[in-house]
Amino acid sequence: MDFVYTHGGDTYQHARQAILNTFDQELIKTHLYHGNHHFHGGLSTEYLKKVDPYLFFASAEQAAYNRSAYVDGVMGEVVPFLEENSDRFIENLFAFEVGHTIVEANNPDDWRYQTHYIDRGNTRSALSLDIYEPIDGAEFRENEKFRH
């Protein structure tokens, strides 16, 4: 298996339902799910739960906080579900809060990501599992589980 990046932009609810109906659940799992600005609407919470990502990333601005799809669907339903039921999920990275995110992936078992947190009030406390040493003081995370 390879490191899997899934870009969810312009894949709306009907298409996501078709993916669920067509492909085995193991084939839709991803390491990084990029919600794009489309986390603001037209999403399938069932699909997002089944992609079972390590990371969600949304490259959106604060306007997404005004969208019930993001606030209620992603943050209110999907993220809490994954935090409670997934042994893979690490965190939801929202560009407005974390700034740039850099992902370095060699294979599905050797990857890490770096963020430059802007609003540390929205981060979670880490429960360390296997962490690479930070490079030059950068905040790298690998295989960490984040909880409220």
N, C-alpha and C positions, 0 to 999 in steps of 0.2 A: 504494500500500500504506500501511496505517496502522501506528502503533506497536502491537504486539501484546503483551498481557498474558494469560497463561494461568494459571488457578487450578486446580491439580491436586488439591485436596482432594476426597475422596469419589469420585475417578475412579480406580478400582482397576485391577489388572492386566488383567482380562478386558475392561473398557471401553476401556482403552488399546490393547489388541490389536485390538479392533473398529475403533477410530479408524485404526490403521495399515492395516487391511484395506480401509477404506472411502475414505479420502482420500489424495490425492496428497501426497507428502512435503513439497512446497513449501507446501502449505496448512496444515501443522501446525507449521511453524517459528514461533518466538516470540522476542520481545526479552527478556521477563522471565517466567520460569517460577516460580510460587509453589508450592513443594512442600508447604506447610502442614505440619502435624504428621504427615501421611500419608507423609512420607519414611521413616517407621519401618517400613513394611511394605506388602505388596500392590502393589508397584511393578513396572513393566516397564522393565528397563534398555535394551532395544531401543527402546522408545518415547522414553525420556528422551534417548537419543543422537540420535534423529531429529528431536526438536523443536529441536535445535541452538540453544539459547538464548545470548544474550549473558550473561545472569545467571540463576543459580539462587538462589532465596531460600527458606529454610525457617524458618518461625516456630515453632520448637520449643525445648525446653529440653534440658539435658544428658542426659536419659533416652534421646534418640535415639542417643547413643554406645553404648547397650546393645543396639541393634537392628542385626542383621546387614544388613537391607535398606539402612539408611543407611550404615553403616560399610563393608560389603563391596560393596553394589550402587551407591550413589551415589558415595561417596568412593573406593572401591577400584576400581570399573570405569568408571562413567560420566564422572566428572570427569577422570581421566587420559586417557580416550579423547578427550574434547572438547579437552583441552589439547594433545594431539598431532595431532588431525585437523581441528579446526574453526578457521576464520579469523574466527569471530565470538565465541567464548567468552571471557569476561573473568574471571569468578570465581564461586565458590559462597559465598553469604552466609548464614551460619547465625546466626540472631538471638541465640542464647545467646552467641556470640562477638563479634558486631559491634554489638549493640544495635539501635536503630531504623535503618531504611533509608528514605530519601526519594527518590522518583523523580519527576523533572520531565520531561515529554515533550510536545513541540510537534508532532512528526511522527517518522517512522522514522529520519530522519537528524539530528534535532536533539533530543537528550535527554541527560540526565545523572542521576547518582545520588550520594547522600551517605550516608555511614555514620558512626557514632560508635563506632569500634573499642573494644571492652572488652579483648580479649586480643590484643595486637599480635603475640604469638608465633606465631599461626596465619595471619598475613597473608602475601602473596606480594610479591616485589619487582616493581616496575612497569617495563615497557618502553613508554615513552611513544610514542603515535601522534598524537593530537590532543587536547590537554587544555585545558579552559576554566580560566580563572583562578579560584582559590578565592575564595569570597565570605566576607568577614569571618573569614578564617582557617579556615573549614570545610573539611573534606577532601572535595572533589568529585572525581569521576572521570568521565571521558567517553572512550569509545573507547580505553581502555587495555587492553593484553594483560598478564595476570598469569601468572607462571610460578613454580615452586618454586625 
